[in-house]
Amino acid sequence: MSQFWGPLHFTKAVVLYQSKFFAEMFPEENRRFGNVEYVDAVPNDREGSLLRMRKVMLSRNDLVAAVFIGGMEGIFSEYDLFREFHPGAAILLVPAAGGAARQLAEHRGITSDRDLESVDFAELFHVQLRIAPDEPRTAT
């Protein structure tokens, strides 16, 4: 582990959000995380349950940036909600991994091969999110 990352424990630094609508399908890995937020389902409504979970997840007042990488169609809703809740926050689209994030990047006007294919994630975070490479990483 590099000197800049320190003893960051991802099971504490990451918050997982799960809709109770999918309770029968929760992955076993949930038990390894100390921060799982289970959001009440909208009875008999998959899309309503997902929207409720996304609103809980993205309306937090401590979010200052969002990174969209890979993913499926839900990324489009999450992007719109994040912008609604945090209009001045930084947004980083990482299209090189493909998936819905690439489609979103193309839809938002990212068209250069360099921007669409860059896998230098450290540079993306450094330049676009202004995260210094030597900034200490800690879980709060």
SEKOLLO-912890 format. One record per atom (N, C-alpha, C, CB): z, x, y; residue number from 1. Coordinates in Angstrom, 2 decimals. Glycine has a CB too. Example, Ala and Ser with C-alpha at 12.3 -4.5 7.8 and 13.67 -1.06 7.14 Angstrom:
PT_pz_px_py_num
PT_7.80_13.19_-5.69_1
PT_7.80_12.30_-4.50_1
PT_7.80_13.20_-3.30_1
PT_9.05_11.31_-4.47_1
PT_7.08_12.85_-2.25_2
PT_7.14_13.67_-1.06_2
PT_7.87_12.90_0.03_2
PT_5.72_14.08_-0.60_2
This chain:
PT_pz_px_py_num
PT_0.00_0.84_-1.17_1
PT_0.00_0.00_0.00_1
PT_0.00_0.89_1.24_1
PT_1.21_-0.96_-0.01_1
PT_-0.81_0.59_2.20_2
PT_-0.93_1.42_3.40_2
PT_0.32_1.31_4.26_2
PT_-2.16_1.01_4.20_2
PT_0.53_2.32_5.08_3
PT_1.69_2.33_5.96_3
PT_1.66_1.18_6.95_3
PT_1.77_3.65_6.69_3
PT_0.49_0.63_7.23_4
PT_0.38_-0.42_8.23_4
PT_0.73_-1.80_7.68_4
PT_-1.01_-0.44_8.80_4
PT_0.65_-1.96_6.39_5
PT_0.90_-3.28_5.82_5
PT_2.35_-3.48_5.46_5
PT_0.05_-3.51_4.60_5
PT_3.09_-2.41_5.21_6
PT_4.51_-2.54_4.93_6
PT_4.77_-3.47_3.75_6
PT_5.24_-3.05_6.15_6
PT_6.01_-3.84_3.58_7
PT_6.38_-4.67_2.42_7
PT_6.16_-6.16_2.68_7
PT_7.85_-4.43_2.05_7
PT_4.94_-6.57_2.90_8
PT_4.63_-7.97_3.15_8
PT_4.53_-8.70_1.82_8
PT_3.32_-8.12_3.96_8
PT_5.33_-9.72_1.66_9
PT_5.33_-10.50_0.42_9
PT_4.55_-11.79_0.67_9
PT_6.79_-10.82_-0.05_9
PT_3.37_-11.86_0.09_10
PT_2.48_-12.97_0.36_10
PT_3.02_-14.31_-0.12_10
PT_1.15_-12.72_-0.26_10
PT_3.89_-14.29_-1.12_11
PT_4.47_-15.56_-1.57_11
PT_5.41_-16.15_-0.52_11
PT_5.22_-15.37_-2.89_11
PT_5.80_-15.35_0.46_12
PT_6.62_-15.85_1.56_12
PT_5.81_-16.00_2.84_12
PT_7.80_-14.91_1.81_12
PT_4.77_-15.20_3.01_13
PT_3.98_-15.20_4.24_13
PT_2.93_-16.30_4.25_13
PT_3.31_-13.86_4.43_13
PT_2.59_-16.84_3.10_14
PT_1.55_-17.85_2.99_14
PT_2.19_-19.21_2.75_14
PT_0.56_-17.51_1.86_14
PT_1.72_-20.22_3.47_15
PT_2.17_-21.58_3.23_15
PT_1.02_-22.32_2.54_15
PT_2.60_-22.30_4.57_15
PT_1.30_-22.89_1.40_16
PT_0.31_-23.68_0.67_16
PT_0.54_-25.16_0.98_16
PT_0.39_-23.42_-0.87_16
PT_-0.52_-25.89_1.19_17
PT_-0.44_-27.32_1.43_17
PT_-1.10_-28.04_0.26_17
PT_-1.10_-27.72_2.79_17
PT_-0.39_-29.01_-0.29_18
PT_-0.92_-29.77_-1.41_18
PT_-0.66_-31.25_-1.14_18
PT_-0.26_-29.32_-2.77_18
PT_-1.68_-32.06_-1.33_19
PT_-1.51_-33.50_-1.23_19
PT_-0.94_-34.02_-2.55_19
PT_-2.85_-34.21_-0.88_19
PT_0.07_-34.85_-2.47_20
PT_0.66_-35.43_-3.68_20
PT_-0.34_-36.33_-4.41_20
PT_1.91_-36.23_-3.32_20
PT_-1.45_-36.65_-3.76_21
PT_-2.50_-37.42_-4.43_21
PT_-2.98_-36.69_-5.68_21
PT_-3.68_-37.66_-3.47_21
PT_-2.93_-35.36_-5.64_22
PT_-3.42_-34.53_-6.74_22
PT_-2.28_-33.96_-7.59_22
PT_-4.26_-33.39_-6.19_22
PT_-1.12_-34.58_-7.56_23
PT_0.07_-34.05_-8.24_23
PT_-0.17_-33.70_-9.71_23
PT_1.19_-35.04_-8.15_23
PT_-0.96_-34.48_-10.39_24
PT_-1.21_-34.21_-11.82_24
PT_-2.08_-32.98_-12.04_24
PT_-1.87_-35.42_-12.46_24
PT_-2.67_-32.45_-10.96_25
PT_-3.56_-31.30_-11.08_25
PT_-3.03_-30.06_-10.38_25
PT_-4.91_-31.64_-10.54_25
PT_-1.79_-30.08_-9.89_26
PT_-1.26_-28.91_-9.20_26
PT_-1.34_-27.70_-10.11_26
PT_0.20_-29.16_-8.74_26
PT_-1.80_-26.57_-9.56_27
PT_-1.88_-25.35_-10.37_27
PT_-0.48_-24.80_-10.67_27
PT_-2.72_-24.29_-9.66_27
PT_-0.37_-24.16_-11.78_28
PT_0.89_-23.53_-12.19_28
PT_1.37_-22.52_-11.14_28
PT_0.72_-22.83_-13.55_28
PT_0.42_-21.89_-10.45_29
PT_0.74_-20.86_-9.47_29
PT_1.61_-21.39_-8.33_29
PT_-0.54_-20.29_-8.90_29
PT_1.61_-22.69_-8.09_30
PT_2.47_-23.25_-7.03_30
PT_3.91_-22.81_-7.20_30
PT_2.39_-24.78_-7.04_30
PT_4.35_-22.67_-8.42_31
PT_5.75_-22.32_-8.68_31
PT_6.08_-20.89_-8.25_31
PT_6.08_-22.49_-10.15_31
PT_5.06_-20.08_-8.04_32
PT_5.29_-18.68_-7.64_32
PT_5.42_-18.52_-6.13_32
PT_4.15_-17.81_-8.15_32
PT_5.16_-19.56_-5.40_33
PT_5.22_-19.50_-3.95_33
PT_6.48_-20.19_-3.46_33
PT_3.97_-20.14_-3.33_33
PT_7.11_-19.57_-2.46_34
PT_8.31_-20.16_-1.88_34
PT_8.00_-21.18_-0.81_34
PT_9.17_-19.09_-1.32_34
PT_6.74_-21.20_-0.37_35
PT_6.38_-22.08_0.75_35
PT_5.24_-23.02_0.35_35
PT_5.98_-21.26_1.98_35
PT_5.57_-24.05_-0.40_36
PT_4.58_-25.07_-0.72_36
PT_4.99_-26.35_-0.01_36
PT_4.45_-25.30_-2.28_36
PT_4.09_-26.87_0.81_37
PT_4.33_-28.13_1.51_37
PT_3.59_-29.23_0.76_37
PT_3.87_-28.05_3.01_37
PT_4.34_-30.16_0.21_38
PT_3.74_-31.30_-0.49_38
PT_3.68_-32.47_0.49_38
PT_4.56_-31.68_-1.78_38
PT_2.46_-32.94_0.73_39
PT_2.23_-33.99_1.72_39
PT_2.02_-35.31_0.98_39
PT_1.01_-33.66_2.63_39
PT_2.73_-36.34_1.43_40
PT_2.62_-37.65_0.78_40
PT_1.18_-38.13_0.76_40
PT_3.51_-38.68_1.50_40
PT_0.81_-38.75_-0.33_41
PT_-0.53_-39.28_-0.50_41
PT_-0.68_-40.61_0.22_41
PT_-0.86_-39.45_-1.99_41
PT_-1.91_-40.95_0.55_42
PT_-2.25_-42.30_0.97_42
PT_-2.60_-43.03_-0.32_42
PT_-3.45_-42.33_2.05_42
PT_-1.85_-44.05_-0.70_43
PT_-2.07_-44.68_-2.01_43
PT_-3.52_-45.08_-2.25_43
PT_-1.19_-45.91_-2.13_43
PT_-4.02_-44.65_-3.40_44
PT_-5.37_-45.00_-3.85_44
PT_-6.48_-44.58_-2.89_44
PT_-5.46_-46.47_-4.08_44
PT_-6.26_-43.52_-2.13_45
PT_-7.25_-43.10_-1.13_45
PT_-7.34_-41.58_-1.09_45
PT_-6.88_-43.66_0.27_45
PT_-8.29_-41.04_-1.83_46
PT_-8.47_-39.59_-1.90_46
PT_-8.77_-39.00_-0.53_46
PT_-9.58_-39.24_-2.87_46
PT_-9.76_-39.56_0.17_47
PT_-10.16_-39.02_1.47_47
PT_-9.05_-39.17_2.50_47
PT_-11.42_-39.72_1.96_47
PT_-8.35_-40.30_2.48_48
PT_-7.23_-40.50_3.39_48
PT_-6.11_-39.52_3.12_48
PT_-6.72_-41.92_3.30_48
PT_-5.87_-39.23_1.84_49
PT_-4.84_-38.26_1.46_49
PT_-5.20_-36.86_1.92_49
PT_-4.62_-38.28_-0.05_49
PT_-6.47_-36.49_1.76_50
PT_-6.91_-35.18_2.23_50
PT_-6.81_-35.07_3.74_50
PT_-8.35_-34.91_1.78_50
PT_-7.19_-36.12_4.45_51
PT_-7.10_-36.10_5.91_51
PT_-5.64_-35.96_6.35_51
PT_-7.71_-37.38_6.51_51
PT_-4.74_-36.69_5.72_52
PT_-3.31_-36.59_6.06_52
PT_-2.81_-35.15_5.85_52
PT_-2.47_-37.58_5.22_52
PT_-3.17_-34.57_4.71_53
PT_-2.73_-33.21_4.42_53
PT_-3.30_-32.22_5.45_53
PT_-3.15_-32.80_3.00_53
PT_-4.57_-32.37_5.77_54
PT_-5.21_-31.47_6.74_54
PT_-4.57_-31.60_8.12_54
PT_-6.71_-31.75_6.84_54
PT_-4.21_-32.82_8.52_55
PT_-3.57_-33.00_9.82_55
PT_-2.20_-32.34_9.84_55
PT_-3.44_-34.49_10.14_55
PT_-1.43_-32.47_8.77_56
PT_-0.12_-31.81_8.69_56
PT_-0.32_-30.30_8.77_56
PT_0.63_-32.21_7.39_56
PT_-1.27_-29.80_8.01_57
PT_-1.51_-28.36_7.93_57
PT_-1.98_-27.78_9.26_57
PT_-2.53_-28.07_6.84_57
PT_-2.87_-28.46_9.93_58
PT_-3.53_-27.89_11.10_58
PT_-2.90_-28.27_12.43_58
PT_-4.95_-28.29_11.11_58
PT_-1.96_-29.18_12.44_59
PT_-1.34_-29.58_13.70_59
PT_-0.10_-28.75_14.03_59
PT_-0.96_-31.05_13.64_59
PT_0.23_-27.79_13.18_60
PT_1.38_-26.92_13.45_60
PT_1.21_-26.27_14.81_60
PT_1.53_-25.84_12.34_60
PT_2.31_-26.15_15.54_61
PT_2.20_-25.59_16.89_61
PT_2.25_-24.06_16.92_61
PT_3.31_-26.13_17.76_61
PT_2.39_-23.42_15.77_62
PT_2.44_-21.95_15.74_62
PT_1.11_-21.31_15.36_62
PT_3.51_-21.50_14.76_62
PT_0.06_-22.08_15.26_63
PT_-1.25_-21.53_14.89_63
PT_-1.97_-21.03_16.14_63
PT_-2.12_-22.59_14.16_63
PT_-2.48_-19.80_16.06_64
PT_-3.19_-19.21_17.19_64
PT_-4.63_-18.85_16.86_64
PT_-2.46_-17.97_17.67_64
PT_-4.98_-18.94_15.57_65
PT_-6.34_-18.61_15.14_65
PT_-6.57_-19.24_13.76_65
PT_-6.56_-17.06_15.10_65
PT_-7.84_-19.37_13.43_66
PT_-8.22_-19.86_12.11_66
PT_-9.35_-18.98_11.58_66
PT_-8.65_-21.36_12.15_66
PT_-9.31_-18.70_10.29_67
PT_-10.36_-17.95_9.62_67
PT_-10.95_-18.85_8.56_67
PT_-9.82_-16.61_9.00_67
PT_-12.25_-19.05_8.60_68
PT_-12.96_-19.88_7.63_68
PT_-13.84_-18.99_6.77_68
PT_-13.81_-20.99_8.35_68
PT_-13.57_-18.98_5.47_69
PT_-14.29_-18.12_4.54_69
PT_-14.52_-18.89_3.25_69
PT_-13.51_-16.80_4.28_69
PT_-15.74_-18.83_2.75_70
PT_-16.06_-19.54_1.50_70
PT_-15.91_-21.03_1.65_70
PT_-15.17_-19.04_0.37_70
PT_-15.35_-21.64_0.65_71
PT_-14.99_-23.05_0.73_71
PT_-16.08_-24.03_0.39_71
PT_-14.53_-23.34_2.07_71
PT_-15.66_-25.28_0.46_72
PT_-16.53_-26.41_0.14_72
PT_-16.60_-27.32_1.36_72
PT_-16.02_-27.19_-1.12_72
PT_-17.05_-28.54_1.16_73
PT_-17.29_-29.45_2.28_73
PT_-16.07_-29.71_3.16_73
PT_-17.80_-30.75_1.76_73
PT_-14.87_-29.52_2.65_74
PT_-13.66_-29.74_3.43_74
PT_-13.55_-28.83_4.65_74
PT_-12.47_-29.55_2.57_74
PT_-14.22_-27.71_4.62_75
PT_-14.17_-26.77_5.74_75
PT_-14.66_-27.42_7.03_75
PT_-15.01_-25.52_5.44_75
PT_-15.65_-28.29_6.93_76
PT_-16.18_-28.93_8.14_76
PT_-15.11_-29.79_8.80_76
PT_-17.42_-29.78_7.79_76
PT_-14.39_-30.57_8.03_77
PT_-13.29_-31.39_8.56_77
PT_-12.19_-30.52_9.13_77
PT_-12.73_-32.32_7.48_77
PT_-11.85_-29.45_8.41_78
PT_-10.78_-28.57_8.85_78
PT_-11.16_-27.86_10.15_78
PT_-10.46_-27.54_7.76_78
PT_-12.40_-27.46_10.27_79
PT_-12.88_-26.82_11.50_79
PT_-12.74_-27.79_12.68_79
PT_-14.36_-26.37_11.35_79
PT_-13.20_-29.03_12.50_80
PT_-13.13_-30.02_13.57_80
PT_-11.68_-30.33_13.95_80
PT_-13.84_-31.30_13.16_80
PT_-10.82_-30.50_12.95_81
PT_-9.41_-30.78_13.23_81
PT_-8.73_-29.61_13.93_81
PT_-8.67_-31.11_11.93_81
PT_-9.01_-28.40_13.47_82
PT_-8.40_-27.23_14.10_82
PT_-8.79_-27.16_15.58_82
PT_-8.82_-25.93_13.38_82
PT_-10.05_-27.36_15.87_83
PT_-10.51_-27.34_17.26_83
PT_-9.86_-28.44_18.08_83
PT_-12.04_-27.48_17.33_83
PT_-9.66_-29.61_17.46_84
PT_-9.01_-30.72_18.16_84
PT_-7.55_-30.38_18.50_84
PT_-9.07_-32.01_17.29_84
PT_-6.82_-29.83_17.53_85
PT_-5.41_-29.52_17.73_85
PT_-5.17_-28.25_18.54_85
PT_-4.73_-29.40_16.40_85
PT_-6.11_-27.32_18.49_86
PT_-5.93_-26.00_19.13_86
PT_-7.21_-25.59_19.86_86
PT_-5.55_-24.91_18.07_86
PT_-7.56_-26.31_20.93_87
PT_-8.87_-26.06_21.58_87
PT_-9.05_-24.65_22.13_87
PT_-9.05_-27.04_22.69_87
PT_-7.99_-23.96_22.46_88
PT_-8.14_-22.61_23.01_88
PT_-7.96_-21.51_22.00_88
PT_-7.18_-22.42_24.11_88
PT_-7.73_-21.85_20.75_89
PT_-7.44_-20.85_19.72_89
PT_-8.71_-20.14_19.26_89
PT_-6.74_-21.50_18.53_89
PT_-8.51_-18.94_18.75_90
PT_-9.62_-18.16_18.20_90
PT_-10.05_-18.74_16.86_90
PT_-9.23_-16.67_18.05_90
PT_-11.34_-18.73_16.61_91
PT_-11.88_-19.17_15.33_91
PT_-12.83_-18.10_14.83_91
PT_-12.61_-20.55_15.47_91
PT_-12.62_-17.69_13.60_92
PT_-13.46_-16.67_12.98_92
PT_-14.16_-17.29_11.78_92
PT_-12.63_-15.42_12.55_92
PT_-15.48_-17.30_11.83_93
PT_-16.29_-17.76_10.71_93
PT_-16.76_-16.53_9.94_93
PT_-17.50_-18.63_11.19_93
PT_-16.53_-16.51_8.63_94
PT_-16.91_-15.38_7.79_94
PT_-17.98_-15.88_6.82_94
PT_-15.67_-14.78_7.01_94
PT_-19.24_-15.80_7.22_95
PT_-20.32_-16.38_6.43_95
PT_-20.75_-15.58_5.21_95
PT_-21.48_-16.59_7.29_95
PT_-20.47_-14.29_5.17_96
PT_-21.00_-13.44_4.11_96
PT_-20.54_-13.87_2.72_96
PT_-20.59_-12.01_4.34_96
PT_-19.40_-14.51_2.63_97
PT_-18.90_-14.95_1.33_97
PT_-19.64_-16.18_0.81_97
PT_-17.41_-15.25_1.42_97
PT_-20.46_-16.77_1.65_98
PT_-21.22_-17.95_1.24_98
PT_-20.39_-19.22_1.39_98
PT_-21.69_-17.81_-0.20_98
PT_-20.75_-20.22_0.61_99
PT_-20.03_-21.48_0.66_99
PT_-20.23_-22.22_1.97_99
PT_-18.57_-21.24_0.44_99
PT_-19.34_-23.16_2.20_100
PT_-19.44_-24.00_3.39_100
PT_-19.23_-23.21_4.67_100
PT_-18.44_-25.12_3.32_100
PT_-18.47_-22.13_4.61_101
PT_-18.27_-21.32_5.81_101
PT_-19.60_-20.74_6.31_101
PT_-17.26_-20.18_5.54_101
PT_-20.47_-20.37_5.39_102
PT_-21.79_-19.88_5.81_102
PT_-22.60_-21.00_6.46_102
PT_-22.57_-19.29_4.60_102
PT_-22.57_-22.18_5.86_103
PT_-23.29_-23.31_6.44_103
PT_-22.75_-23.65_7.82_103
PT_-23.19_-24.54_5.52_103
PT_-21.43_-23.59_7.96_104
PT_-20.80_-23.86_9.25_104
PT_-21.22_-22.81_10.27_104
PT_-19.26_-23.90_9.12_104
PT_-21.24_-21.56_9.89_105
PT_-21.65_-20.49_10.79_105
PT_-23.10_-20.70_11.25_105
PT_-21.50_-19.11_10.10_105
PT_-23.96_-21.02_10.32_106
PT_-25.37_-21.26_10.67_106
PT_-25.49_-22.46_11.60_106
PT_-26.22_-21.47_9.41_106
PT_-24.73_-23.51_11.32_107
PT_-24.74_-24.71_12.16_107
PT_-24.23_-24.39_13.57_107
PT_-23.87_-25.82_11.52_107
PT_-23.30_-23.44_13.68_108
PT_-22.73_-23.05_14.98_108
PT_-23.60_-22.00_15.68_108
PT_-21.31_-22.51_14.79_108
PT_-24.75_-21.66_15.12_109
PT_-25.68_-20.77_15.80_109
PT_-25.61_-19.31_15.43_109
PT_-25.48_-20.88_17.23_109
PT_-24.86_-18.97_14.39_110
PT_-24.82_-17.58_13.93_110
PT_-26.05_-17.38_13.04_110
PT_-23.48_-17.24_13.16_110
PT_-26.99_-16.55_13.52_111
PT_-28.24_-16.42_12.79_111
PT_-28.64_-14.99_12.47_111
PT_-29.32_-17.06_13.56_111
PT_-28.01_-14.00_13.12_112
PT_-28.44_-12.63_12.87_112
PT_-28.00_-12.21_11.46_112
PT_-27.86_-11.66_13.94_112
PT_-28.87_-11.43_10.81_113
PT_-28.56_-10.96_9.46_113
PT_-27.25_-10.17_9.45_113
PT_-29.70_-10.09_8.92_113
PT_-27.01_-9.37_10.49_114
PT_-25.78_-8.56_10.55_114
PT_-24.56_-9.47_10.52_114
PT_-25.77_-7.68_11.82_114
PT_-24.56_-10.52_11.34_115
PT_-23.41_-11.41_11.41_115
PT_-23.26_-12.26_10.14_115
PT_-23.53_-12.32_12.62_115
PT_-24.37_-12.64_9.55_116
PT_-24.32_-13.48_8.35_116
PT_-23.94_-12.69_7.10_116
PT_-25.65_-14.15_8.13_116
PT_-24.23_-11.38_7.09_117
PT_-24.03_-10.59_5.88_117
PT_-22.86_-9.61_5.94_117
PT_-25.26_-9.84_5.57_117
PT_-22.20_-9.48_7.08_118
PT_-21.13_-8.48_7.22_118
PT_-19.96_-8.78_6.29_118
PT_-20.65_-8.43_8.67_118
PT_-19.61_-7.79_5.50_119
PT_-18.44_-7.90_4.62_119
PT_-17.33_-6.95_5.08_119
PT_-18.83_-7.60_3.16_119
PT_-17.48_-6.42_6.27_120
PT_-16.44_-5.56_6.84_120
PT_-15.41_-6.47_7.52_120
PT_-17.05_-4.52_7.86_120
PT_-14.55_-7.06_6.69_121
PT_-13.59_-8.03_7.18_121
PT_-12.59_-7.40_8.14_121
PT_-12.86_-8.68_6.03_121
PT_-12.22_-6.15_7.92_122
PT_-11.29_-5.48_8.83_122
PT_-11.89_-5.41_10.23_122
PT_-10.95_-4.07_8.32_122
PT_-13.18_-5.09_10.31_123
PT_-13.83_-5.04_11.62_123
PT_-13.88_-6.44_12.24_123
PT_-15.26_-4.46_11.50_123
PT_-14.18_-7.45_11.44_124
PT_-14.21_-8.82_11.96_124
PT_-12.86_-9.20_12.55_124
PT_-14.61_-9.81_10.85_124
PT_-11.79_-8.92_11.82_125
PT_-10.46_-9.27_12.30_125
PT_-10.12_-8.45_13.56_125
PT_-9.41_-9.03_11.20_125
PT_-10.47_-7.18_13.54_126
PT_-10.16_-6.31_14.67_126
PT_-10.91_-6.75_15.93_126
PT_-10.52_-4.86_14.33_126
PT_-12.20_-6.98_15.80_127
PT_-13.03_-7.28_16.96_127
PT_-12.86_-8.74_17.41_127
PT_-14.50_-7.00_16.66_127
PT_-13.01_-9.67_16.48_128
PT_-13.04_-11.08_16.88_128
PT_-11.66_-11.69_17.07_128
PT_-13.79_-11.87_15.87_128
PT_-10.66_-11.22_16.32_129
PT_-9.32_-11.78_16.47_129
PT_-8.38_-10.85_17.22_129
PT_-8.73_-12.09_15.11_129
PT_-8.90_-9.69_17.61_130
PT_-8.13_-8.70_18.36_130
PT_-6.86_-8.29_17.62_130
PT_-7.76_-9.27_19.73_130
PT_-6.99_-8.06_16.32_131
PT_-5.89_-7.56_15.51_131
PT_-6.10_-6.07_15.33_131
PT_-5.79_-8.30_14.12_131
PT_-5.22_-5.28_15.91_132
PT_-5.35_-3.83_15.83_132
PT_-5.14_-3.37_14.40_132
PT_-4.34_-3.13_16.76_132
PT_-5.96_-2.42_13.93_133
PT_-5.83_-1.96_12.55_133
PT_-4.46_-1.37_12.23_133
PT_-6.90_-0.93_12.25_133
PT_-3.75_-0.85_13.25_134
PT_-2.45_-0.24_12.99_134
PT_-1.29_-1.18_13.35_134
PT_-2.33_1.04_13.78_134
PT_-1.60_-2.46_13.59_135
PT_-0.54_-3.42_13.90_135
PT_0.29_-3.70_12.66_135
PT_-1.13_-4.73_14.47_135
PT_1.60_-3.56_12.76_136
PT_2.44_-3.85_11.59_136
PT_2.30_-5.30_11.14_136
PT_3.91_-3.54_11.91_136
PT_2.33_-5.52_9.85_137
PT_2.23_-6.87_9.28_137
PT_3.60_-7.29_8.79_137
PT_1.18_-6.91_8.11_137
PT_4.05_-8.42_9.26_138
PT_5.34_-8.94_8.81_138
PT_5.24_-10.43_8.60_138
PT_6.45_-8.61_9.82_138
PT_6.05_-10.93_7.71_139
PT_6.16_-12.38_7.52_139
PT_7.28_-12.87_8.41_139
PT_6.42_-12.75_6.02_139
PT_7.04_-13.95_9.13_140
PT_8.08_-14.47_10.01_140
PT_8.75_-15.67_9.42_140
PT_7.51_-14.82_11.36_140
